[in-house]
């Protein structure tokens, strides 16, 4: 007589007999067959890549920057898939990445600024306002760590459904020495170089990616786990790509690869495979270095596409290309140096709630579903990736502790989705980042249809733009459209309160700043 088997469950222990075990084996076998039929998924995430940092035009016409950068593999992906002109993220990295992983809007998960050290805020100083007590320790998969948002990631759901899950590159979800620091705690089976830092110390293997000769971190953003490349002359982007391909060579399927490059985040190191070409084009040293970062990232995309074709996986693999916030087209005043890129015709850049800080380059290839060479102008936001990827994987039922704000954009991919005009997108940034520029610091915003309202917590000023006619947000129509301003202010205030959003407080009184529907001041500046 065989002994009974005990299986650990959420609620305790379940005693099973032989018949139960046979039934479970049959269910597991059926699940394995279903998993084999699911598509592979690659999420190719770029750090700080602007809307125009590519030769692929995402506007109605090519721009000078589209004619400057060379990204042939993005062009290749766009020919095979769908370009999106209205893809949005948060203005800063950690809020975007936490929304991606959890499906919750940043106003709800409260990781509204960038994270790094445990129990330490990263806010800049303001003379009048103090930041809220936000979740500066980031995400966590379990209770017990203060100032964290507890959630289950879509990656963990994929893994539970039989996906082999690989993380490569930047994570930036949880602070150092917290459970959320490691991608392995969010459902990834493999973690390559992902940790708490939001950028690389250096892209150069000649500098050991930030480690000293004894193997100790010599910089706060030193990249772990790549010792085999130290001193080899291999650029960080290439090292990460080779490691990702090696993980794919293990052959387990279906797989989910989160190819999350540190590029094109500062420092602007030169990728010498491409640098001199851009100098010959007449770019400055800094501009050429940045362009070389962009093309090195594009080569990585091409290497992954080539791997899929070489292993007969191209037709069974979905690829999503996205950036986590706008391009670094702000901050010259802060850093006392000229800019190395721009987002024009969009205004401003990273850290801003103007379009240059939140609108992203995005492409999706899904063989047999997405029309090749197509374009979609509907808008959506980064938390929408959570339900979308799960629907792509055929996973419709799952349990999570968090509220999912995201909506699947699979209908848009299938060409059956309606317009997004009636949907509202919301941003909340009750912080001082550090850089200077228009639309940066201490504000919130809402987009509804063609209209976008930005509200400053500090000044009470409201800016209203019609994005259909003014994508560069040059004409503030708040004074001309007071009724629309009031309606959008009410809607924004209602949504922020419903999500438990936070506001900065006035230092002199200790009172929170007014919500947008409590403040009637407008500006036509």
C-alpha positions in Angstrom: 0.0 0.0 0.0 1.5 3.3 -1.0 1.7 6.2 1.4 -0.6 9.2 0.8 0.9 12.4 -0.7 0.7 15.8 0.9 0.8 18.9 -1.3 1.4 22.3 0.1 -1.4 24.8 -0.8 -2.2 28.4 0.0 -4.6 27.2 2.7 -2.5 24.5 4.2 -2.0 20.8 3.2 -4.1 18.6 1.0 -4.2 14.9 1.4 -4.4 12.9 -1.8 -5.0 9.3 -2.6 -3.8 7.3 -5.7 -6.9 8.2 -7.7 -6.4 11.8 -7.0 -2.8 11.6 -8.0 -3.8 10.0 -11.3 -6.3 12.8 -11.9 -3.7 15.4 -11.1 -1.2 13.8 -13.4 -3.8 13.9 -16.3 -4.5 17.5 -15.6 -0.8 18.3 -15.5 -0.2 16.5 -18.8 -3.1 18.5 -20.4 -1.6 21.7 -19.1 1.8 20.8 -20.5 0.3 20.2 -23.9 -1.5 23.5 -23.7 1.7 25.3 -22.7 3.5 23.8 -25.7 0.9 25.4 -28.0 1.3 28.8 -26.5 3.4 31.5 -28.3 6.8 32.5 -27.1 6.8 36.2 -26.1 9.7 38.7 -26.2 9.2 42.0 -24.4 12.1 44.2 -25.7 12.3 47.2 -23.4 14.6 50.2 -23.9 15.5 52.6 -21.2 15.0 56.3 -21.8 14.4 56.0 -25.5 12.6 58.9 -27.0 9.9 58.9 -29.6 12.3 60.1 -32.3 15.5 58.1 -31.3 15.0 55.9 -34.4 14.8 55.8 -38.1 11.2 54.5 -37.8 8.8 57.5 -38.0 6.1 57.5 -35.3 4.7 60.8 -36.4 2.8 61.6 -39.6 6.0 62.2 -41.4 9.8 61.6 -40.9 11.7 64.1 -38.8 15.3 65.2 -39.0 16.2 62.7 -36.2 14.5 59.9 -38.1 17.0 60.7 -40.9 19.9 60.8 -38.5 19.6 57.6 -36.5 20.0 54.2 -38.2 17.8 51.4 -36.7 17.4 48.9 -39.5 16.1 46.2 -37.2 13.3 48.4 -35.8 12.4 49.1 -39.4 12.4 45.4 -40.0 10.1 44.8 -37.0 7.8 47.6 -38.2 7.5 46.0 -41.6 6.5 42.8 -40.0 4.2 44.3 -37.4 2.2 47.3 -36.1 3.5 50.7 -35.2 1.8 52.6 -32.4 1.9 56.4 -32.4 0.1 56.8 -29.0 1.9 54.5 -26.6 2.4 56.0 -23.2 4.4 55.3 -20.0 5.2 57.3 -16.9 7.8 60.1 -17.1 10.3 58.2 -14.9 11.6 54.7 -15.0 10.5 53.0 -11.7 6.8 54.1 -11.9 6.6 52.7 -15.5 8.3 49.4 -14.7 6.1 48.8 -11.6 3.0 49.5 -13.7 4.2 47.2 -16.3 4.8 44.4 -13.8 1.6 44.8 -11.8 -1.0 46.3 -14.2 -1.7 49.1 -11.7 -1.5 52.8 -12.4 1.4 54.6 -10.7 -1.1 56.7 -8.8 -2.4 53.5 -7.2 0.9 51.6 -6.6 2.5 54.8 -5.3 6.0 54.0 -6.6 5.8 57.4 -8.2 9.5 58.3 -8.3 12.7 56.3 -8.9 13.9 53.8 -6.3 17.3 52.7 -5.2 18.4 52.5 -1.5 16.2 50.9 1.1 14.1 53.4 3.2 15.5 56.4 1.3 13.5 58.8 -0.8 15.1 60.0 -4.0 13.2 63.3 -4.1 14.8 66.6 -4.9 14.2 69.6 -2.7 11.5 72.2 -3.2 11.3 75.5 -1.3 7.6 75.3 -0.6 6.4 71.7 -0.9 7.3 68.4 0.7 6.8 65.0 -1.0 4.3 62.5 0.2 5.3 59.3 2.0 5.4 57.3 -1.2 6.5 53.7 -1.8 10.2 54.4 -2.1 11.0 50.7 -1.4 9.2 49.7 -4.6 7.3 46.5 -5.3 7.2 43.5 -3.1 5.7 40.1 -3.6 5.0 39.6 0.1 3.8 41.7 3.1 6.3 42.9 5.7 8.4 45.6 4.1 7.3 49.2 4.7 6.7 51.6 1.9 6.2 48.9 -0.7 3.3 47.9 -3.0 2.4 44.2 -2.6 1.5 42.6 -5.9 1.8 39.6 -8.1 3.5 40.1 -11.4 2.2 38.9 -14.8 5.5 37.0 -15.1 4.7 34.9 -12.1 1.3 34.0 -13.7 3.1 33.1 -17.0 5.5 30.9 -15.0 2.7 29.2 -13.2 1.1 28.5 -16.6 4.3 26.7 -17.9 6.4 29.5 -19.4 10.1 29.5 -19.0 10.8 33.1 -17.8 14.0 35.0 -18.5 15.0 38.4 -17.2 18.0 40.1 -18.9 19.1 43.6 -18.1 17.5 46.4 -16.0 14.9 45.6 -13.3 14.5 48.7 -11.1 11.4 47.5 -9.3 12.5 47.3 -5.7 15.1 49.0 -3.4 18.4 47.4 -2.3 18.1 44.8 0.4 14.3 44.3 0.0 12.6 41.2 -1.4 11.5 43.2 -4.5 15.1 43.9 -5.5 15.5 40.5 -7.3 13.6 39.6 -10.5 13.7 36.0 -9.2 11.1 37.0 -6.7 8.6 38.0 -9.4 8.4 34.8 -11.3 11.6 34.9 -13.4 13.5 31.6 -13.4 16.6 33.3 -14.9 18.0 36.7 -13.9 20.8 38.2 -15.9 22.3 41.5 -14.5 19.0 42.7 -12.9 19.1 44.5 -9.5 18.0 47.6 -7.8 19.9 50.2 -9.9 18.2 52.3 -12.5 21.1 52.7 -14.8 24.6 51.4 -15.6 27.8 52.7 -14.0 29.4 52.3 -17.4 28.8 50.3 -20.6 32.5 49.6 -20.9 33.9 46.1 -20.0 37.3 47.8 -19.9 36.0 49.3 -16.6 34.5 46.0 -15.5 31.0 47.5 -15.8 31.7 49.4 -12.5 33.7 46.9 -10.5 37.3 47.3 -9.3 40.1 44.8 -10.0 39.2 42.9 -6.8 35.6 42.4 -7.9 34.2 45.0 -5.5 31.6 47.6 -6.7 33.5 50.8 -7.5 30.3 52.7 -8.4 26.7 52.6 -7.0 25.3 51.4 -10.3 27.8 48.6 -11.0 26.2 45.9 -13.1 26.4 42.4 -11.5 26.9 39.0 -13.0 28.9 39.8 -16.1 32.4 39.0 -14.9 33.2 36.8 -17.9 33.2 39.9 -20.1 35.4 42.1 -17.9 38.3 43.5 -19.8 37.1 41.9 -23.1 36.1 45.1 -25.0 32.5 43.8 -25.1 30.0 46.6 -24.8 27.3 46.1 -22.2 24.5 46.0 -24.7 26.3 43.2 -26.6 27.1 41.3 -23.4 23.5 41.3 -22.3 22.4 40.2 -25.8 24.8 37.3 -25.8 23.7 36.2 -22.4 20.0 36.4 -23.4 20.7 34.2 -26.5 22.6 31.7 -24.4 19.6 31.4 -22.1 17.3 30.9 -25.1 19.7 28.2 -26.4 18.7 26.0 -23.4 15.6 25.3 -25.5 12.8 25.4 -23.0 9.5 26.5 -24.4 7.2 28.3 -24.4 9.5 31.1 -23.2 9.0 34.7 -22.0 12.1 36.8 -22.5 12.2 40.2 -20.9 15.0 41.8 -22.8 15.4 45.0 -20.7 18.4 47.0 -21.9 20.2 49.5 -19.8 20.7 51.4 -23.1 20.1 54.2 -23.9 20.3 55.5 -20.3 23.2 57.8 -19.3 26.2 57.6 -19.2 26.6 58.3 -22.9 29.5 55.9 -23.5 30.7 55.3 -27.0 29.8 52.0 -28.7 32.8 51.9 -31.0 31.1 49.6 -33.4 29.0 52.6 -34.6 30.5 55.7 -33.1 32.8 56.8 -36.0 30.0 56.4 -38.5 28.0 59.1 -36.8 31.0 61.4 -36.4 31.4 61.2 -40.1 27.8 62.3 -40.4 28.7 65.5 -38.7 27.4 64.8 -35.2 29.1 66.1 -32.1 31.1 63.7 -30.0 28.2 63.4 -27.5 25.5 63.1 -30.2 27.5 60.4 -32.0 28.0 58.5 -28.7 24.3 58.6 -28.1 23.5 57.5 -31.6 25.9 54.6 -31.2 24.0 53.6 -28.1 20.8 53.6 -30.1 22.2 51.5 -33.0 23.8 49.1 -30.5 20.4 48.5 -29.0 19.0 48.0 -32.5 21.6 45.4 -33.3 20.5 43.5 -30.2 17.0 43.5 -31.6 18.3 42.2 -34.9 20.3 39.4 -33.1 17.2 38.2 -31.4 15.2 38.3 -34.6 17.9 36.3 -36.3 18.0 33.8 -33.5 14.2 33.2 -33.8 14.5 32.7 -37.6 17.5 30.4 -37.2 15.7 28.2 -34.7 12.4 28.2 -36.6 10.6 30.1 -33.9 9.8 33.4 -35.7 6.3 32.4 -36.6 5.5 31.3 -33.1 7.0 34.3 -31.2 5.3 37.6 -30.3 7.6 40.6 -30.0 6.7 43.8 -28.2 9.1 46.7 -28.4 8.7 49.6 -25.9 10.5 52.3 -23.9 9.9 53.1 -20.3 9.8 56.9 -20.5 10.5 59.8 -22.8 13.9 60.6 -24.2 16.5 62.6 -22.2 15.7 65.9 -23.9 15.6 67.9 -20.7 18.2 68.9 -18.1 20.8 70.9 -20.0 20.3 73.7 -17.4 20.9 71.2 -14.6 23.9 69.5 -16.1 25.4 72.6 -17.7 26.0 70.7 -21.0 24.3 70.7 -24.4 21.5 68.1 -25.1 22.5 65.1 -27.1 19.0 64.3 -28.4 15.6 65.8 -28.9 12.0 64.6 -29.0 10.6 67.1 -31.5 7.9 67.6 -32.6 7.1 66.6 -29.0 7.9 69.1 -26.2 10.3 68.4 -23.3 11.5 65.0 -22.2 12.1 62.5 -19.4 10.6 63.6 -16.1 8.0 65.8 -17.8 4.2 65.2 -18.2 4.4 66.9 -21.5 4.3 64.5 -24.5 8.1 64.3 -24.8 8.3 62.8 -21.3 5.6 60.1 -21.6 5.0 59.2 -25.3 7.0 56.2 -26.4 8.1 54.3 -29.6 6.3 51.0 -29.7 6.0 48.2 -32.2 4.3 44.8 -31.9 4.8 41.8 -34.2 2.4 38.9 -33.8 2.6 36.5 -36.9 -0.9 35.5 -38.1 -2.6 38.1 -36.0 -1.1 41.6 -36.5 -1.2 42.9 -40.1 2.3 43.4 -41.3 3.3 47.0 -41.9 0.2 48.4 -40.2 -0.2 51.4 -37.9 -2.4 52.2 -35.0 -3.1 55.7 -33.7 -5.2 54.7 -30.6 -3.6 55.5 -27.3 -3.0 53.3 -24.3 -0.6 53.2 -21.3 2.1 50.9 -19.9 -0.1 49.1 -17.3 -2.1 47.8 -20.3 0.8 45.4 -21.0 -0.2 43.2 -18.0 -3.6 42.0 -19.3 -2.4 42.1 -22.9 0.5 39.7 -22.5 -1.6 37.3 -20.4 -4.3 37.3 -23.1 -1.7 36.7 -25.8 -0.6 33.7 -23.7 -4.2 32.4 -23.6 -4.4 33.0 -19.8 -7.8 34.5 -18.9 -8.2 33.6 -15.3 -5.7 34.5 -12.5 -5.8 35.8 -9.0 -3.8 38.8 -7.8 -3.9 41.0 -4.7 -3.7 44.3 -6.6 -6.3 46.2 -8.6 -5.6 45.9 -12.3 -6.0 49.3 -14.0 -4.7 48.1 -17.4 -6.8 47.1 -20.3 -5.8 44.6 -23.0 -5.0 46.1 -26.3 -5.3 42.8 -28.1 -8.4 44.0 -29.9 -6.3 46.8 -31.4 -3.7 44.3 -32.5 -6.4 42.2 -34.2 -7.7 45.3 -36.0 -11.1 44.9 -34.2 -10.7 47.4 -31.4 -12.7 50.6 -31.2 -11.3 54.1 -30.7 -9.7 54.9 -27.4 -11.1 58.4 -27.4 -13.5 57.8 -24.6 -10.8 56.4 -22.3 -9.0 58.5 -19.8 -5.3 58.1 -19.0 -3.9 59.5 -15.7 -0.5 60.4 -14.5 0.6 61.5 -11.1 4.1 62.9 -10.2 4.0 64.6 -6.8 7.8 64.9 -6.6 10.8 67.0 -7.6 13.0 64.9 -9.9 16.2 67.1 -10.3 16.3 68.1 -13.9 14.8 71.4 -15.0 12.5 72.0 -17.9 8.8 72.5 -18.9 6.3 70.0 -17.4 8.8 68.6 -14.9 8.0 68.2 -11.1 5.0 68.3 -8.8 2.1 67.8 -11.2 -0.6 65.4 -12.5 -2.3 65.0 -15.8 -5.2 63.5 -17.7 -5.7 62.6 -21.4 -9.3 62.2 -22.7 -9.7 61.9 -26.5 -7.8 64.7 -28.2 -7.6 66.8 -25.0 -4.9 66.8 -22.3 -4.9 68.7 -19.0 -1.8 69.2 -16.8 -2.2 70.5 -13.3 0.6 71.9 -11.1 0.4 71.1 -7.5 2.8 73.9 -6.7 1.3 76.8 -8.6 -2.3 75.7 -9.2 -1.8 76.5 -12.8 -3.6 74.4 -15.4 -2.6 73.8 -19.0 -5.0 72.5 -21.7 -3.8 71.2 -25.1 -5.5 69.7 -28.1 -3.1 67.0 -29.1 -4.7 66.4 -32.5 -4.0 69.9 -33.6 -1.0 70.7 -31.3 1.2 67.7 -30.7 4.0 70.0 -29.6 1.8 71.5 -26.8 2.7 75.0 -27.8 -0.8 76.5 -27.3 -2.3 76.4 -23.9 -6.1 76.7 -24.4 -7.1 76.7 -20.7 -8.3 80.4 -20.7 -10.3 79.8 -23.9 -12.0 76.5 -22.7 -12.9 77.1 -19.0 -15.8 74.6 -19.0 -13.6 71.9 -20.5 -10.9 72.7 -17.9 -13.4 72.3 -15.1 -14.8 69.0 -16.5 -11.4 67.5 -16.9 -10.3 68.8 -13.5 -13.3 67.1 -11.9 -12.6 63.9 -13.7 -8.9 63.9 -12.9 -9.5 64.7 -9.2 -12.1 61.9 -9.0 -9.8 59.3 -10.5 -6.9 60.3 -8.4 -8.9 60.0 -5.2 -10.4 56.7 -6.3 -6.9 55.2 -6.8 -5.6 56.5 -3.5 -3.2 58.9 -5.1 -0.9 61.0 -3.0 -0.2 64.8 -3.1 2.7 66.9 -1.9 2.1 69.0 1.2 2.7 72.6 1.9 5.7 72.9 4.3 4.4 76.1 6.0 1.1 74.5 7.0 1.6 70.7 6.7 -1.6 70.6 4.6 -1.8 68.7 1.3 -2.0 70.6 -1.9 -5.5 71.0 -3.4 -6.7 68.4 -5.8 -7.2 69.7 -9.4 -10.9 70.0 -8.9 -10.3 72.1 -5.7 -8.1 74.6 -7.5 -9.7 77.0 -10.1 -6.5 78.9 -11.0 -5.6 78.7 -14.7 -2.7 80.1 -16.7 -2.5 81.1 -20.3 1.3 81.3 -20.2 
